[in-house]
Amino acid sequence: MMGGLQKRAESRTETQSGYRHVGRLLPLASLLLCGVMGLLVEREAFAQGQPPGANRQGFELKGTLLDMQNGHIKVAKAEDKKEYIVKLPNEIEQIRYSGQAVPEWLNGGMFVRFDVQMDEKGKIVGAVKQLEVFIPDSKLPNTPENMKSNVPGVYPASVPGSETLFNDDAKKVDIKSYRVVARVGGLNKGKLVALAGTNRLQVELDEKASINIAVPGVELFQQGDEVTVSGFVYPDQPGWVEGQRVSVVGKQPVGQKPAKGSKSSSKNRRDKKEAEPKEKKSDTKTDK
């Protein structure tokens, strides 16, 4: 999951056939015919002498994510729990995920942005209380304003000025606010190494720091997330939606460990035990 975000930052040309699903999503087995459903829409249209999409109607859907497989998601509508199969857009930029994560989830290579305060010697004052994980948008022009949120570096706050850290004139120290856009170099005991262009910073994360996520793609989808879909439906294909824009808001923080004794925790232990004999058997063959 973490590696997926890192690679996606380097190349954002993946289509839904190349989506990688995160292990936190529960096993998926109920959408085996999803791909066929999409093909049926075009086949029926041609059979009636109409071009594909001629009879489609605009549709908005809000609900809960139930399942995901092969470029499709299953969503239960919020109002009546009716289930829909949604074909995800081909363009990765039309799929957005937003949510929160635990600080321990941060990993080297991820892109982050946050605000800090520094004194006149360039020393960081205080801890970071809010941080956002993102993926740089290569399509954005490098204007001064865009660079402050998209290109690694340390940028003065948009409003110039300073604040007095101490009231005593003899010890008065001026501090200024800066926006940091960086790649994570590492995280250890609450200390984050940020590689911001030519600057290497070490900042302290507040114990209650808010880690927000705003990225395109499906890698962080989890069962139970809130889904909003804008797209089209076809009268002859009830329950099937062609998604044009899909937004997902995470219900649980990414990286949060399951509570002890939960079904998820028990299943992981069972899967691990089942996998061990196969690995040993394979090693034995290799030795021969």
Secondary structure, 3 states (H helix, E strand, C coil): CHHHHHHHHHCCCCCHHHCCCCCCCCCCCCCCCHHHHHHHHHHHHHHCCCCCCCCCEEEEEEEEEEEEECCEEEEEECCCCCEEEEECCCCHHHEEEEEEECHHHCCCCCEEEEEEEEECCCCEECCEEEEEEECCCCCCCCCHHHHHHHCCEEEECCCCCCEECCCCHHHCCEEEEEEEEEEEEEEECCEEEEEECCEEEEEEEEEEEEEEEEEECCCCCCCCCEEEEEEEEECCEEEEEEEEEEEEECCCCECCCCCCCCHHHHHHHHHHHHHHHHHHHHHHHHHC
